Amino acid sequence: MCQLLDPQLVTKIEERIAKALPGADVIMDDSDGMHMALEVKAAEFKGLMLVDQHRMVYKALDDLLASGELHSIMIKTKAN
Amino acid sequence: MVSAELKKKIEGLIKENRVFVFMKGTPEQPMCRFSMAVEQILHGMDVDFAGYNILEDEEMRQGIKEYTNWPTLPQVFIEGKFVGGADIIAELAENGELKKLLPKS
């Protein structure tokens, strides 16, 4: 399933990440032409396993996922 | 809510198979770029895995997401434990961690 960047969606994603993880660094990209990639660096990730780091990101984007507005995204997380 | 029956089915599958992937398509024929990425990584490491094609089962497609509290597919289980999706598997493969998690064949 493909999902490319749509400026409105990008804004929504950035807003939600900023709210859930204040101070986090966020990079969004769809340069592979097929899927969106979201990279988040946050202090809150420290000590967490990758699965749990990604869960925090998914949680922040919960309403977008529930509505189907967002359905496919590659996540990369790193502790700041 | 995941029905008790579905939960039992999921737990049976992940316990009976050392590496199990809920995916779009099959291990022989993945049908989505992310599922294919997982298949290529695992087969590239000579790891055999069993898969469940959620494209053919809407109940499982929704149920597994609720069960793991994870909104996307594919979902990879190793030795009965949820490890993550395609992006996590790729990262673990890259940093050498995946090899440590895999059962010695």
N, CA and C atoms of all chains as a GROMACS GRO file, in nm:
protein
  555
    1MET      N    1   0.086  -0.119   0.000
    1MET     CA    2   0.000   0.000   0.000
    1MET      C    3   0.088   0.122   0.000
    2CYS      N    4   0.052   0.218  -0.079
    2CYS     CA    5   0.136   0.336  -0.089
    2CYS      C    6   0.072   0.456  -0.025
    3GLN      N    7   0.153   0.539   0.026
    3GLN     CA    8   0.100   0.664   0.077
    3GLN      C    9   0.209   0.768   0.064
    4LEU      N   10   0.182   0.870  -0.013
    4LEU     CA   11   0.281   0.975  -0.031
    4LEU      C   12   0.245   1.097   0.051
    5LEU      N   13   0.343   1.184   0.065
    5LEU     CA   14   0.323   1.306   0.145
    5LEU      C   15   0.217   1.398   0.085
    6ASP      N   16   0.132   1.445   0.173
    6ASP     CA   17   0.031   1.543   0.134
    6ASP      C   18   0.053   1.653   0.237
    7PRO      N   19   0.076   1.776   0.193
    7PRO     CA   20   0.115   1.885   0.285
    7PRO      C   21   0.027   1.896   0.408
    8GLN      N   22  -0.104   1.876   0.390
    8GLN     CA   23  -0.194   1.889   0.505
    8GLN      C   24  -0.167   1.778   0.605
    9LEU      N   25  -0.145   1.659   0.553
    9LEU     CA   26  -0.119   1.544   0.639
    9LEU      C   27   0.014   1.563   0.712
   10VAL      N   28   0.112   1.617   0.639
   10VAL     CA   29   0.243   1.642   0.700
   10VAL      C   30   0.228   1.735   0.820
   11THR      N   31   0.151   1.840   0.801
   11THR     CA   32   0.129   1.937   0.909
   11THR      C   33   0.063   1.869   1.028
   12LYS      N   34  -0.037   1.788   0.999
   12LYS     CA   35  -0.108   1.719   1.108
   12LYS      C   36  -0.013   1.629   1.185
   13ILE      N   37   0.071   1.557   1.111
   13ILE     CA   38   0.165   1.466   1.176
   13ILE      C   39   0.262   1.545   1.262
   14GLU      N   40   0.316   1.652   1.205
   14GLU     CA   41   0.414   1.733   1.280
   14GLU      C   42   0.352   1.789   1.407
   15GLU      N   43   0.226   1.835   1.396
   15GLU     CA   44   0.158   1.893   1.513
   15GLU      C   45   0.143   1.789   1.623
   16ARG      N   46   0.102   1.669   1.583
   16ARG     CA   47   0.079   1.566   1.684
   16ARG      C   48   0.208   1.520   1.751
   17ILE      N   49   0.313   1.509   1.674
   17ILE     CA   50   0.441   1.468   1.732
   17ILE      C   51   0.489   1.578   1.828
   18ALA      N   52   0.473   1.703   1.786
   18ALA     CA   53   0.516   1.815   1.872
   18ALA      C   54   0.440   1.814   2.004
   19LYS      N   55   0.315   1.775   1.997
   19LYS     CA   56   0.231   1.773   2.117
   19LYS      C   57   0.270   1.658   2.209
   20ALA      N   58   0.289   1.540   2.149
   20ALA     CA   59   0.318   1.420   2.230
   20ALA      C   60   0.463   1.416   2.274
   21LEU      N   61   0.551   1.469   2.190
   21LEU     CA   62   0.694   1.465   2.220
   21LEU      C   63   0.754   1.603   2.199
   22PRO      N   64   0.726   1.693   2.292
   22PRO     CA   65   0.777   1.829   2.276
   22PRO      C   66   0.928   1.831   2.269
   23GLY      N   67   0.980   1.908   2.177
   23GLY     CA   68   1.126   1.917   2.166
   23GLY      C   69   1.185   1.813   2.075
   24ALA      N   70   1.101   1.724   2.019
   24ALA     CA   71   1.156   1.620   1.933
   24ALA      C   72   1.195   1.675   1.797
   25ASP      N   73   1.296   1.612   1.737
   25ASP     CA   74   1.335   1.647   1.600
   25ASP      C   75   1.257   1.557   1.507
   26VAL      N   76   1.194   1.617   1.406
   26VAL     CA   77   1.112   1.538   1.313
   26VAL      C   78   1.154   1.562   1.170
   27ILE      N   79   1.177   1.452   1.098
   27ILE     CA   80   1.207   1.465   0.954
   27ILE      C   81   1.108   1.378   0.878
   28MET      N   82   1.045   1.436   0.775
   28MET     CA   83   0.951   1.357   0.695
   28MET      C   84   0.996   1.355   0.550
   29ASP      N   85   0.974   1.241   0.487
   29ASP     CA   86   1.032   1.224   0.354
   29ASP      C   87   0.954   1.121   0.274
   30ASP      N   88   0.934   1.143   0.146
   30ASP     CA   89   0.874   1.036   0.065
   30ASP      C   90   0.952   1.020  -0.064
   31SER      N   91   1.082   1.043  -0.052
   31SER     CA   92   1.165   1.043  -0.172
   31SER      C   93   1.178   0.909  -0.242
   32ASP      N   94   1.129   0.799  -0.178
   32ASP     CA   95   1.138   0.672  -0.250
   32ASP      C   96   1.020   0.658  -0.346
   33GLY      N   97   0.934   0.758  -0.344
   33GLY     CA   98   0.822   0.761  -0.437
   33GLY      C   99   0.707   0.669  -0.404
   34MET      N  100   0.720   0.600  -0.290
   34MET     CA  101   0.612   0.505  -0.261
   34MET      C  102   0.560   0.511  -0.119
   35HIS      N  103   0.649   0.540  -0.027
   35HIS     CA  104   0.602   0.541   0.111
   35HIS      C  105   0.657   0.660   0.186
   36MET      N  106   0.584   0.700   0.289
   36MET     CA  107   0.632   0.810   0.372
   36MET      C  108   0.728   0.755   0.477
   37ALA      N  109   0.830   0.831   0.503
   37ALA     CA  110   0.923   0.794   0.609
   37ALA      C  111   0.920   0.905   0.712
   38LEU      N  112   0.915   0.865   0.837
   38LEU     CA  113   0.911   0.962   0.946
   38LEU      C  114   1.023   0.929   1.042
   39GLU      N  115   1.110   1.027   1.063
   39GLU     CA  116   1.219   1.005   1.156
   39GLU      C  117   1.199   1.095   1.276
   40VAL      N  118   1.201   1.037   1.395
   40VAL     CA  119   1.180   1.117   1.516
   40VAL      C  120   1.292   1.094   1.615
   41LYS      N  121   1.352   1.204   1.660
   41LYS     CA  122   1.456   1.193   1.763
   41LYS      C  123   1.402   1.263   1.886
   42ALA      N  124   1.391   1.188   1.994
   42ALA     CA  125   1.336   1.251   2.114
   42ALA      C  126   1.401   1.198   2.240
   43ALA      N  127   1.410   1.283   2.339
   43ALA     CA  128   1.470   1.243   2.466
   43ALA      C  129   1.383   1.138   2.534
   44GLU      N  130   1.252   1.146   2.510
   44GLU     CA  131   1.159   1.051   2.571
   44GLU      C  132   1.185   0.906   2.532
   45PHE      N  133   1.262   0.884   2.423
   45PHE     CA  134   1.286   0.748   2.377
   45PHE      C  135   1.397   0.678   2.452
   46LYS      N  136   1.466   0.754   2.534
   46LYS     CA  137   1.583   0.698   2.600
   46LYS      C  138   1.547   0.575   2.683
   47GLY      N  139   1.622   0.467   2.665
   47GLY     CA  140   1.599   0.348   2.746
   47GLY      C  141   1.486   0.259   2.696
   48LEU      N  142   1.413   0.305   2.595
   48LEU     CA  143   1.302   0.223   2.545
   48LEU      C  144   1.345   0.136   2.428
   49MET      N  145   1.284   0.019   2.420
   49MET     CA  146   1.310  -0.067   2.304
   49MET      C  147   1.246  -0.003   2.182
   50LEU      N  148   1.299  -0.036   2.063
   50LEU     CA  149   1.247   0.020   1.938
   50LEU      C  150   1.094   0.004   1.928
   51VAL      N  151   1.046  -0.114   1.964
   51VAL     CA  152   0.902  -0.139   1.956
   51VAL      C  153   0.824  -0.036   2.036
   52ASP      N  154   0.872  -0.008   2.156
   52ASP     CA  155   0.802   0.089   2.241
   52ASP      C  156   0.821   0.232   2.194
   53GLN      N  157   0.937   0.260   2.133
   53GLN     CA  158   0.957   0.395   2.078
   53GLN      C  159   0.857   0.418   1.965
   54HIS      N  160   0.845   0.316   1.879
   54HIS     CA  161   0.752   0.329   1.766
   54HIS      C  162   0.608   0.338   1.815
   55ARG      N  163   0.579   0.263   1.924
   55ARG     CA  164   0.443   0.267   1.979
   55ARG      C  165   0.407   0.408   2.023
   56MET      N  166   0.506   0.480   2.078
   56MET     CA  167   0.479   0.616   2.123
   56MET      C  168   0.444   0.704   2.004
   57VAL      N  169   0.513   0.681   1.892
   57VAL     CA  170   0.486   0.760   1.772
   57VAL      C  171   0.346   0.726   1.719
   58TYR      N  172   0.317   0.595   1.714
   58TYR     CA  173   0.184   0.554   1.666
   58TYR      C  174   0.074   0.612   1.754
   59LYS      N  175   0.102   0.615   1.885
   59LYS     CA  176   0.002   0.668   1.978
   59LYS      C  177  -0.027   0.814   1.948
   60ALA      N  178   0.080   0.889   1.920
   60ALA     CA  179   0.064   1.031   1.889
   60ALA      C  180  -0.021   1.050   1.763
   61LEU      N  181  -0.012   0.954   1.671
   61LEU     CA  182  -0.082   0.967   1.544
   61LEU      C  183  -0.212   0.885   1.542
   62ASP      N  184  -0.253   0.842   1.660
   62ASP     CA  185  -0.367   0.752   1.674
   62ASP      C  186  -0.492   0.792   1.596
   63ASP      N  187  -0.533   0.918   1.604
   63ASP     CA  188  -0.658   0.956   1.538
   63ASP      C  189  -0.645   0.950   1.385
   64LEU      N  190  -0.525   0.980   1.335
   64LEU     CA  191  -0.504   0.975   1.189
   64LEU      C  192  -0.508   0.831   1.141
   65LEU      N  193  -0.457   0.741   1.224
   65LEU     CA  194  -0.457   0.599   1.187
   65LEU      C  195  -0.598   0.543   1.196
   66ALA      N  196  -0.670   0.584   1.299
   66ALA     CA  197  -0.806   0.534   1.320
   66ALA      C  198  -0.898   0.576   1.206
   67SER      N  199  -0.879   0.697   1.156
   67SER     CA  200  -0.967   0.746   1.050
   67SER      C  201  -0.925   0.692   0.914
   68GLY      N  202  -0.806   0.637   0.907
   68GLY     CA  203  -0.758   0.584   0.779
   68GLY      C  204  -0.685   0.687   0.697
   69GLU      N  205  -0.678   0.809   0.749
   69GLU     CA  206  -0.609   0.916   0.677
   69GLU      C  207  -0.461   0.881   0.660
   70LEU      N  208  -0.410   0.810   0.760
   70LEU     CA  209  -0.272   0.760   0.754
   70LEU      C  210  -0.278   0.609   0.764
   71HIS      N  211  -0.219   0.538   0.670
   71HIS     CA  212  -0.227   0.393   0.683
   71HIS      C  213  -0.095   0.323   0.660
   72SER      N  214   0.001   0.397   0.613
   72SER     CA  215   0.127   0.330   0.583
   72SER      C  216   0.240   0.428   0.603
   73ILE      N  217   0.330   0.394   0.693
   73ILE     CA  218   0.441   0.486   0.720
   73ILE      C  219   0.559   0.410   0.777
   74MET      N  220   0.679   0.448   0.734
   74MET     CA  221   0.800   0.385   0.788
   74MET      C  222   0.851   0.475   0.899
   75ILE      N  223   0.870   0.417   1.012
   75ILE     CA  224   0.912   0.498   1.126
   75ILE      C  225   1.056   0.467   1.165
   76LYS      N  226   1.130   0.571   1.195
   76LYS     CA  227   1.265   0.551   1.246
   76LYS      C  228   1.275   0.639   1.371
   77THR      N  229   1.316   0.577   1.480
   77THR     CA  230   1.324   0.656   1.602
   77THR      C  231   1.463   0.644   1.664
   78LYS      N  232   1.498   0.749   1.736
   78LYS     CA  233   1.628   0.749   1.801
   78LYS      C  234   1.616   0.832   1.928
   79ALA      N  235   1.685   0.789   2.031
   79ALA     CA  236   1.682   0.868   2.154
   79ALA      C  237   1.776   0.985   2.137
   80ASN      N  238   1.730   1.100   2.183
   80ASN     CA  239   1.810   1.221   2.168
   80ASN      C  240   1.917   1.232   2.274
   81MET      N  241  -1.254  -0.497   2.035
   81MET     CA  242  -1.224  -0.606   2.131
   81MET      C  243  -1.186  -0.731   2.054
   82VAL      N  244  -1.081  -0.794   2.097
   82VAL     CA  245  -1.041  -0.918   2.032
   82VAL      C  246  -1.118  -1.032   2.097
   83SER      N  247  -1.188  -1.109   2.017
   83SER     CA  248  -1.266  -1.219   2.074
   83SER      C  249  -1.172  -1.324   2.131
   84ALA      N  250  -1.222  -1.396   2.232
   84ALA     CA  251  -1.139  -1.499   2.297
   84ALA      C  252  -1.093  -1.601   2.195
   85GLU      N  253  -1.183  -1.627   2.100
   85GLU     CA  254  -1.151  -1.726   1.996
   85GLU      C  255  -1.035  -1.680   1.908
   86LEU      N  256  -1.041  -1.553   1.870
   86LEU     CA  257  -0.936  -1.499   1.784
   86LEU      C  258  -0.804  -1.492   1.858
   87LYS      N  259  -0.813  -1.456   1.985
   87LYS     CA  260  -0.693  -1.446   2.068
   87LYS      C  261  -0.625  -1.582   2.076
   88LYS      N  262  -0.707  -1.686   2.096
   88LYS     CA  263  -0.655  -1.821   2.106
   88LYS      C  264  -0.587  -1.860   1.975
   89LYS      N  265  -0.650  -1.821   1.865
   89LYS     CA  266  -0.596  -1.853   1.733
   89LYS      C  267  -0.459  -1.786   1.714
   90ILE      N  268  -0.453  -1.658   1.748
   90ILE     CA  269  -0.328  -1.583   1.734
   90ILE      C  270  -0.219  -1.646   1.819
   91GLU      N  271  -0.253  -1.672   1.947
   91GLU     CA  272  -0.151  -1.726   2.037
   91GLU      C  273  -0.104  -1.864   1.993
   92GLY      N  274  -0.196  -1.942   1.937
   92GLY     CA  275  -0.158  -2.073   1.886
   92GLY      C  276  -0.057  -2.059   1.773
   93LEU      N  277  -0.084  -1.968   1.681
   93LEU     CA  278   0.004  -1.950   1.566
   93LEU      C  279   0.143  -1.903   1.607
   94ILE      N  280   0.149  -1.806   1.698
   94ILE     CA  281   0.280  -1.752   1.733
   94ILE      C  282   0.359  -1.847   1.823
   95LYS      N  283   0.288  -1.939   1.890
   95LYS     CA  284   0.361  -2.034   1.974
   95LYS      C  285   0.410  -2.153   1.891
   96GLU      N  286   0.331  -2.192   1.792
   96GLU     CA  287   0.368  -2.309   1.713
   96GLU      C  288   0.479  -2.282   1.613
   97ASN      N  289   0.501  -2.157   1.580
   97ASN     CA  290   0.600  -2.123   1.479
   97ASN      C  291   0.704  -2.030   1.538
   98ARG      N  292   0.830  -2.064   1.526
   98ARG     CA  293   0.934  -1.986   1.592
   98ARG      C  294   0.944  -1.846   1.534
   99VAL      N  295   0.926  -1.837   1.403
   99VAL     CA  296   0.921  -1.704   1.342
   99VAL      C  297   0.790  -1.694   1.268
  100PHE      N  298   0.705  -1.600   1.307
  100PHE     CA  299   0.573  -1.588   1.245
  100PHE      C  300   0.545  -1.445   1.205
  101VAL      N  301   0.490  -1.429   1.084
  101VAL     CA  302   0.464  -1.293   1.036
  101VAL      C  303   0.319  -1.279   0.990
  102PHE      N  304   0.248  -1.185   1.049
  102PHE     CA  305   0.115  -1.150   0.999
  102PHE      C  306   0.143  -1.049   0.888
  103MET      N  307   0.105  -1.086   0.765
  103MET     CA  308   0.149  -1.005   0.652
  103MET      C  309   0.044  -0.994   0.543
  104LYS      N  310   0.077  -0.912   0.444
  104LYS     CA  311  -0.011  -0.902   0.327
  104LYS      C  312   0.050  -0.993   0.223
  105GLY      N  313  -0.021  -1.101   0.191
  105GLY     CA  314   0.035  -1.199   0.100
  105GLY      C  315   0.092  -1.317   0.179
  106THR      N  316   0.177  -1.394   0.114
  106THR     CA  317   0.235  -1.512   0.179
  106THR      C  318   0.386  -1.503   0.178
  107PRO      N  319   0.454  -1.592   0.257
  107PRO     CA  320   0.600  -1.592   0.253
  107PRO      C  321   0.652  -1.617   0.110
  108GLU      N  322   0.575  -1.692   0.033
  108GLU     CA  323   0.618  -1.720  -0.104
  108GLU      C  324   0.586  -1.604  -0.196
  109GLN      N  325   0.479  -1.530  -0.161
  109GLN     CA  326   0.437  -1.421  -0.248
  109GLN      C  327   0.384  -1.302  -0.168
  110PRO      N  328   0.476  -1.222  -0.116
  110PRO     CA  329   0.431  -1.106  -0.039
  110PRO      C  330   0.361  -1.007  -0.133
  111MET      N  331   0.260  -0.939  -0.077
  111MET     CA  332   0.183  -0.849  -0.164
  111MET      C  333   0.186  -0.704  -0.123
  112CYS      N  334   0.293  -0.665  -0.063
  112CYS     CA  335   0.302  -0.525  -0.026
  112CYS      C  336   0.449  -0.499  -0.002
  113ARG      N  337   0.493  -0.378  -0.028
  113ARG     CA  338   0.635  -0.351  -0.018
  113ARG      C  339   0.693  -0.378   0.120
  114PHE      N  340   0.618  -0.348   0.224
  114PHE     CA  341   0.670  -0.370   0.359
  114PHE      C  342   0.676  -0.519   0.391
  115SER      N  343   0.572  -0.594   0.352
  115SER     CA  344   0.574  -0.738   0.375
  115SER      C  345   0.686  -0.802   0.295
  116MET      N  346   0.709  -0.750   0.176
  116MET     CA  347   0.817  -0.804   0.092
  116MET      C  348   0.952  -0.775   0.155
  117ALA      N  349   0.967  -0.659   0.214
  117ALA     CA  350   1.094  -0.624   0.279
  117ALA      C  351   1.125  -0.723   0.390
  118VAL      N  352   1.024  -0.757   0.471
  118VAL     CA  353   1.044  -0.852   0.581
  118VAL      C  354   1.082  -0.988   0.524
  119GLU      N  355   1.010  -1.030   0.420
  119GLU     CA  356   1.037  -1.160   0.358
  119GLU      C  357   1.180  -1.166   0.306
  120GLN      N  358   1.224  -1.058   0.240
  120GLN     CA  359   1.358  -1.056   0.183
  120GLN      C  360   1.465  -1.060   0.291
  121ILE      N  361   1.442  -0.988   0.400
  121ILE     CA  362   1.540  -0.987   0.509
  121ILE      C  363   1.550  -1.126   0.570
  122LEU      N  364   1.435  -1.186   0.604
  122LEU     CA  365   1.438  -1.316   0.670
  122LEU      C  366   1.494  -1.424   0.578
  123HIS      N  367   1.445  -1.432   0.455
  123HIS     CA  368   1.496  -1.533   0.362
  123HIS      C  369   1.641  -1.506   0.327
  124GLY      N  370   1.680  -1.381   0.326
  124GLY     CA  371   1.820  -1.345   0.300
  124GLY      C  372   1.912  -1.396   0.409
  125MET      N  373   1.855  -1.413   0.530
  125MET     CA  374   1.935  -1.465   0.641
  125MET      C  375   1.912  -1.616   0.655
  126ASP      N  376   1.849  -1.676   0.556
  126ASP     CA  377   1.819  -1.820   0.558
  126ASP      C  378   1.725  -1.858   0.671
  127VAL      N  379   1.637  -1.768   0.703
  127VAL     CA  380   1.540  -1.797   0.809
  127VAL      C  381   1.406  -1.829   0.746
  128ASP      N  382   1.354  -1.948   0.780
  128ASP     CA  383   1.223  -1.985   0.730
  128ASP      C  384   1.118  -1.930   0.824
  129PHE      N  385   1.010  -1.881   0.771
  129PHE     CA  386   0.906  -1.834   0.861
  129PHE      C  387   0.769  -1.872   0.807
  130ALA      N  388   0.674  -1.876   0.897
  130ALA     CA  389   0.536  -1.904   0.857
  130ALA      C  390   0.463  -1.770   0.855
  131GLY      N  391   0.364  -1.760   0.769
  131GLY     CA  392   0.293  -1.633   0.757
  131GLY      C  393   0.144  -1.649   0.757
  132TYR      N  394   0.074  -1.545   0.791
  132TYR     CA  395  -0.072  -1.543   0.784
  132TYR      C  396  -0.110  -1.430   0.692
  133ASN      N  397  -0.183  -1.464   0.587
  133ASN     CA  398  -0.221  -1.363   0.490
  133ASN      C  399  -0.346  -1.288   0.536
  134ILE      N  400  -0.326  -1.171   0.592
  134ILE     CA  401  -0.440  -1.099   0.647
  134ILE      C  402  -0.530  -1.041   0.538
  135LEU      N  403  -0.483  -1.044   0.414
  135LEU     CA  404  -0.568  -0.996   0.305
  135LEU      C  405  -0.688  -1.086   0.288
  136GLU      N  406  -0.673  -1.210   0.336
  136GLU     CA  407  -0.782  -1.305   0.320
  136GLU      C  408  -0.868  -1.318   0.443
  137ASP      N  409  -0.841  -1.238   0.544
  137ASP     CA  410  -0.915  -1.253   0.669
  137ASP      C  411  -0.930  -1.117   0.737
  138GLU      N  412  -1.041  -1.052   0.712
  138GLU     CA  413  -1.064  -0.918   0.765
  138GLU      C  414  -1.068  -0.917   0.917
  139GLU      N  415  -1.120  -1.026   0.976
  139GLU     CA  416  -1.131  -1.034   1.122
  139GLU      C  417  -0.992  -1.035   1.184
  140MET      N  418  -0.903  -1.113   1.124
  140MET     CA  419  -0.766  -1.120   1.175
  140MET      C  420  -0.693  -0.990   1.149
  141ARG      N  421  -0.721  -0.930   1.035
  141ARG     CA  422  -0.655  -0.805   0.999
  141ARG      C  423  -0.678  -0.699   1.105
  142GLN      N  424  -0.800  -0.690   1.154
  142GLN     CA  425  -0.831  -0.593   1.261
  142GLN      C  426  -0.788  -0.646   1.396
  143GLY      N  427  -0.813  -0.776   1.418
  143GLY     CA  428  -0.784  -0.838   1.547
  143GLY      C  429  -0.638  -0.832   1.588
  144ILE      N  430  -0.549  -0.860   1.493
  144ILE     CA  431  -0.406  -0.862   1.527
  144ILE      C  432  -0.359  -0.722   1.566
  145LYS      N  433  -0.413  -0.620   1.504
  145LYS     CA  434  -0.374  -0.483   1.537
  145LYS      C  435  -0.417  -0.448   1.679
  146GLU      N  436  -0.533  -0.500   1.719
  146GLU     CA  437  -0.579  -0.474   1.855
  146GLU      C  438  -0.499  -0.556   1.954
  147TYR      N  439  -0.469  -0.680   1.915
  147TYR     CA  440  -0.396  -0.771   2.004
  147TYR      C  441  -0.259  -0.714   2.042
  148THR      N  442  -0.186  -0.663   1.942
  148THR     CA  443  -0.052  -0.612   1.970
  148THR      C  444  -0.052  -0.462   1.999
  149ASN      N  445  -0.169  -0.400   1.985
  149ASN     CA  446  -0.176  -0.256   2.004
  149ASN      C  447  -0.079  -0.188   1.907
  150TRP      N  448  -0.085  -0.231   1.783
  150TRP     CA  449   0.006  -0.186   1.679
  150TRP      C  450  -0.075  -0.166   1.553
  151PRO      N  451  -0.072  -0.048   1.494
  151PRO     CA  452  -0.167  -0.017   1.387
  151PRO      C  453  -0.132  -0.061   1.245
  152THR      N  454  -0.012  -0.115   1.226
  152THR     CA  455   0.022  -0.147   1.087
  152THR      C  456   0.067  -0.291   1.068
  153LEU      N  457   0.078  -0.328   0.941
  153LEU     CA  458   0.125  -0.463   0.904
  153LEU      C  459   0.241  -0.446   0.809
  154PRO      N  460   0.337  -0.538   0.799
  154PRO     CA  461   0.338  -0.668   0.865
  154PRO      C  462   0.376  -0.660   1.014
  155GLN      N  463   0.353  -0.768   1.086
  155GLN     CA  464   0.390  -0.777   1.226
  155GLN      C  465   0.469  -0.906   1.244
  156VAL      N  466   0.587  -0.892   1.299
  156VAL     CA  467   0.677  -1.006   1.311
  156VAL      C  468   0.687  -1.055   1.456
  157PHE      N  469   0.666  -1.186   1.474
  157PHE     CA  470   0.679  -1.247   1.606
  157PHE      C  471   0.796  -1.344   1.603
  158ILE      N  472   0.883  -1.337   1.703
  158ILE     CA  473   0.992  -1.434   1.713
  158ILE      C  474   0.981  -1.502   1.848
  159GLU      N  475   0.974  -1.636   1.846
  159GLU     CA  476   0.957  -1.715   1.968
  159GLU      C  477   0.839  -1.664   2.050
  160GLY      N  478   0.729  -1.634   1.983
  160GLY     CA  479   0.607  -1.594   2.052
  160GLY      C  480   0.603  -1.449   2.097
  161LYS      N  481   0.711  -1.374   2.069
  161LYS     CA  482   0.713  -1.236   2.115
  161LYS      C  483   0.705  -1.139   1.997
  162PHE      N  484   0.625  -1.034   2.013
  162PHE     CA  485   0.611  -0.935   1.907
  162PHE      C  486   0.737  -0.849   1.899
  163VAL      N  487   0.803  -0.850   1.783
  163VAL     CA  488   0.928  -0.777   1.767
  163VAL      C  489   0.908  -0.643   1.697
  164GLY      N  490   0.814  -0.638   1.605
  164GLY     CA  491   0.790  -0.511   1.538
  164GLY      C  492   0.748  -0.527   1.393
  165GLY      N  493   0.749  -0.415   1.322
  165GLY     CA  494   0.711  -0.416   1.181
  165GLY      C  495   0.834  -0.412   1.091
  166ALA      N  496   0.810  -0.386   0.963
  166ALA     CA  497   0.917  -0.387   0.865
  166ALA      C  498   1.031  -0.292   0.898
  167ASP      N  499   0.996  -0.172   0.946
  167ASP     CA  500   1.102  -0.075   0.975
  167ASP      C  501   1.190  -0.120   1.091
  168ILE      N  502   1.130  -0.179   1.193
  168ILE     CA  503   1.210  -0.228   1.306
  168ILE      C  504   1.295  -0.346   1.264
  169ILE      N  505   1.237  -0.440   1.188
  169ILE     CA  506   1.313  -0.557   1.142
  169ILE      C  507   1.432  -0.511   1.059
  170ALA      N  508   1.411  -0.410   0.974
  170ALA     CA  509   1.521  -0.361   0.890
  170ALA      C  510   1.631  -0.302   0.977
  171GLU      N  511   1.592  -0.227   1.078
  171GLU     CA  512   1.691  -0.164   1.163
  171GLU      C  513   1.767  -0.268   1.246
  172LEU      N  514   1.694  -0.368   1.298
  172LEU     CA  515   1.758  -0.473   1.376
  172LEU      C  516   1.852  -0.556   1.289
  173ALA      N  517   1.815  -0.576   1.163
  173ALA     CA  518   1.901  -0.652   1.072
  173ALA      C  519   2.029  -0.575   1.046
  174GLU      N  520   2.013  -0.445   1.031
  174GLU     CA  521   2.127  -0.358   1.004
  174GLU      C  522   2.226  -0.352   1.118
  175ASN      N  523   2.174  -0.344   1.242
  175ASN     CA  524   2.267  -0.330   1.355
  175ASN      C  525   2.306  -0.463   1.418
  176GLY      N  526   2.268  -0.574   1.352
  176GLY     CA  527   2.312  -0.705   1.400
  176GLY      C  528   2.228  -0.763   1.511
  177GLU      N  529   2.129  -0.687   1.559
  177GLU     CA  530   2.048  -0.735   1.671
  177GLU      C  531   1.954  -0.848   1.631
  178LEU      N  532   1.910  -0.847   1.505
  178LEU     CA  533   1.811  -0.946   1.461
  178LEU      C  534   1.865  -1.087   1.473
  179LYS      N  535   1.991  -1.103   1.435
  179LYS     CA  536   2.053  -1.235   1.440
  179LYS      C  537   2.045  -1.294   1.580
  180LYS      N  538   2.064  -1.207   1.680
  180LYS     CA  539   2.063  -1.253   1.819
  180LYS      C  540   1.925  -1.298   1.862
  181LEU      N  541   1.821  -1.237   1.803
  181LEU     CA  542   1.685  -1.270   1.843
  181LEU      C  543   1.634  -1.398   1.779
  182LEU      N  544   1.695  -1.434   1.664
  182LEU     CA  545   1.643  -1.548   1.589
  182LEU      C  546   1.681  -1.680   1.652
  183PRO      N  547   1.589  -1.777   1.643
  183PRO     CA  548   1.619  -1.908   1.701
  183PRO      C  549   1.733  -1.974   1.625
  184LYS      N  550   1.817  -2.045   1.699
  184LYS     CA  551   1.926  -2.116   1.632
  184LYS      C  552   1.863  -2.236   1.560
  185SER      N  553   1.884  -2.245   1.430
  185SER     CA  554   1.813  -2.351   1.357
  185SER      C  555   1.881  -2.485   1.360
   0.00000   0.00000   0.00000
